[in-house]
């Protein structure tokens, strides 16, 4: 999988690259809910390590060709 973030960089909340994941409010909600990529908090400043962001994105990857345990998708004719 291609790296979306630079592994050697630390991203600060508010960096435009983080907007790819969502707004500041969304990231704040995720942190409150203990969801999303790992973060570092120093005082009031929130940081994200690029390697953590890439790892989290990789864990969210869905490959439909590898999901053999899912039931088949019902067609619209099945709902009539």
N, C-alpha and C positions, 0 to 999 in steps of 0.2 A: 504494500500500500504506500502511496506517495505521502511524504511528510507534509502536513499542512502548516506546521509551525517549525521554527528553527529550534532544534533540540538544545542548543547551547545558549539560548536566550531566555531571559526572564521577562515575562509580560506583566505590565502594571495595569490594574483595573483602569479602564479608560483608553487603553491603546486601541487604535482602530482595528487591528488584527483580531481582537477579541470580539468585535461586533459580529464576526462570522458565527459565533456561538449564540449570541443574543445580546440584548440590551444590558446595561448595568443593573437594572432592576431585576431582570430575569436571572442573572448570575447571582445576585444577592439572595433571591428566593431559593435558588438551588443550594447555596451554602447553608441557609437556614434549615432547609430540608435534608441536609447532608447528602446531596445528590450532585452529580456532575464531576468535573475533573478535580483532582487534588489541588489545594491552594495553600499558600503561605500567608500568614497574617503577622505583620510586624506593626504593632501599635494599631493605628487605624488604616494602614496601607495594606491592600490585598495584592498579592503577586501570584502569578501562575508560571511554573517552569514549562518551557516548551516541550520537554520530554514527557512531562505529565499530561499535557494537552494531547500530544500525539498518541500516547498510550490509551487515554480515555476514548479518543475517537476510534482507534483500532478496535477497542472492546465493543463499540456500538455498531460495528460493521455487520451488515446482513448480506449473506450470499445466498440467494434463493436456490442456487444449484446444490447447495450443501445441506438443505433443510429437508431431509427425507422423512422426518417424524411428524411433519405438519399434515393435517388432512387436506385433501384437494379443495381448491376454491370452487364454491358453488357458482354455477352460471345463473344468469338472470332468469332463465327458463325454470330453474329449480324453485324460484320464489313465487311462481304464479299458481 
